[in-house]
Amino acid sequence: MSITLTEAAAQHVARFLQRRGNTAGVRLGVTTTGCSGLAYKLDYVDEPLAGDIVFEQHGIKLMVDPKDLAFVDGTELDYVREGLNESFKFNNPHERDRCGCGESFRV
């Protein structure tokens, strides 16, 4: 089981963690929403929860709740710039499809 961060994503997250201060890392999870069913969510983590699975790359700790791991296992978190837009991109090998607006996905 693994979650990976590209160097670009790690640098972007590191800037926000440094500004916020006193933060252990970020949590990657999913929430039920949209027309395809699931959406990714990222949150700051001040203290890891008991049972969290912790992945660390490029100096960034990424926590995942075990109940969400089945949906995000193998995902690569990237940070991309496309023209004037920049955003996180989730490259999940288990995605079967995405809704047309890009808000949600199905595994």
PAPA-499416 format. One record per residue (C-alpha): x, y, z. Coordinates in pm, 1 decimal. Layout:
X=X	Y=Y	Z=Z
...
REM end
This chain:
X=0.0	Y=0.0	Z=0.0
X=134.0	Y=338.7	Z=-88.2
X=57.1	Y=701.3	Z=-155.1
X=321.1	Y=909.0	Z=-330.0
X=386.4	Y=1281.2	Z=-350.5
X=567.6	Y=1438.2	Z=-640.1
X=837.8	Y=1687.8	Z=-555.2
X=616.2	Y=1970.2	Z=-687.7
X=329.2	Y=1866.6	Z=-457.5
X=562.6	Y=1832.1	Z=-158.9
X=708.9	Y=2179.7	Z=-215.4
X=361.9	Y=2332.6	Z=-240.1
X=240.5	Y=2157.0	Z=76.2
X=562.0	Y=2248.7	Z=262.7
X=503.6	Y=2621.0	Z=196.6
X=156.1	Y=2603.8	Z=348.2
X=265.0	Y=2392.5	Z=643.6
X=545.0	Y=2638.0	Z=719.3
X=303.3	Y=2934.4	Z=711.8
X=55.7	Y=2757.3	Z=934.4
X=314.7	Y=2631.1	Z=1184.0
X=278.2	Y=2359.2	Z=1447.1
X=134.6	Y=2111.8	Z=1195.5
X=225.0	Y=1743.3	Z=1173.0
X=133.2	Y=1712.0	Z=804.7
X=-173.0	Y=1668.3	Z=585.2
X=-451.4	Y=1412.5	Z=565.5
X=-564.6	Y=1264.2	Z=235.7
X=-913.7	Y=1123.8	Z=238.9
X=-1235.4	Y=1095.9	Z=45.3
X=-1583.7	Y=1228.1	Z=102.1
X=-1915.3	Y=1129.7	Z=-54.5
X=-2025.2	Y=1395.3	Z=-300.6
X=-2093.9	Y=1478.5	Z=-664.2
X=-2246.3	Y=1275.8	Z=-941.6
X=-1977.6	Y=1003.1	Z=-943.2
X=-1981.6	Y=945.8	Z=-568.8
X=-1643.7	Y=1038.1	Z=-414.9
X=-1420.7	Y=1344.6	Z=-396.8
X=-1068.2	Y=1382.8	Z=-263.0
X=-1006.0	Y=1601.9	Z=38.0
X=-687.4	Y=1737.6	Z=194.2
X=-677.4	Y=1875.8	Z=547.8
X=-410.3	Y=1994.7	Z=788.3
X=-321.0	Y=1750.2	Z=1065.0
X=-207.1	Y=1892.0	Z=1397.0
X=-191.5	Y=1550.9	Z=1568.0
X=-220.4	Y=1215.1	Z=1388.2
X=-514.4	Y=1001.7	Z=1498.5
X=-464.9	Y=657.7	Z=1647.3
X=-468.5	Y=412.3	Z=1359.0
X=-363.9	Y=663.8	Z=1093.4
X=-141.8	Y=521.8	Z=823.5
X=147.1	Y=761.8	Z=768.4
X=336.9	Y=800.4	Z=442.6
X=638.0	Y=1031.9	Z=424.6
X=806.1	Y=1166.5	Z=114.5
X=1020.6	Y=1470.7	Z=49.4
X=989.5	Y=1559.4	Z=419.1
X=607.1	Y=1573.5	Z=414.3
X=394.2	Y=1343.4	Z=628.7
X=70.8	Y=1235.4	Z=464.8
X=-184.6	Y=1068.2	Z=692.2
X=-461.9	Y=840.6	Z=566.9
X=-749.1	Y=698.5	Z=768.4
X=-754.3	Y=319.8	Z=713.6
X=-1118.7	Y=336.3	Z=597.3
X=-1016.6	Y=571.1	Z=312.6
X=-707.7	Y=375.8	Z=208.7
X=-900.6	Y=135.4	Z=-16.9
X=-1008.3	Y=435.1	Z=-228.0
X=-670.6	Y=611.3	Z=-246.9
X=-413.9	Y=328.0	Z=-236.5
X=-159.8	Y=373.9	Z=-514.4
X=-251.2	Y=739.9	Z=-570.5
X=15.6	Y=987.3	Z=-673.9
X=-50.8	Y=1341.8	Z=-553.3
X=91.6	Y=1598.4	Z=-794.3
X=75.2	Y=1976.6	Z=-815.9
X=39.7	Y=2111.0	Z=-1168.7
X=20.2	Y=2445.0	Z=-1344.1
X=-183.9	Y=2461.7	Z=-1662.2
X=-190.2	Y=2809.7	Z=-1808.2
X=-311.0	Y=3044.4	Z=-1534.9
X=-454.2	Y=2760.4	Z=-1327.1
X=-271.5	Y=2555.5	Z=-1067.2
X=-408.1	Y=2270.8	Z=-859.4
X=-344.7	Y=1936.0	Z=-704.1
X=-387.0	Y=1642.6	Z=-938.8
X=-473.0	Y=1298.4	Z=-804.1
X=-342.0	Y=1017.1	Z=-1023.8
X=-535.5	Y=720.9	Z=-886.8
X=-496.7	Y=387.8	Z=-1067.7
X=-826.7	Y=264.4	Z=-919.1
X=-1047.1	Y=539.9	Z=-1066.6
X=-1298.0	Y=390.2	Z=-1305.8
X=-1440.1	Y=723.5	Z=-1417.2
X=-1487.3	Y=1091.3	Z=-1327.1
X=-1786.4	Y=1315.6	Z=-1357.1
X=-1785.6	Y=1566.9	Z=-1640.0
X=-1710.2	Y=1862.8	Z=-1415.1
X=-1414.2	Y=1684.7	Z=-1251.9
X=-1553.3	Y=1719.7	Z=-898.1
X=-1596.1	Y=1352.2	Z=-818.5
X=-1480.4	Y=1005.4	Z=-914.5
X=-1575.9	Y=638.1	Z=-884.6
X=-1356.6	Y=339.1	Z=-799.2
REM end
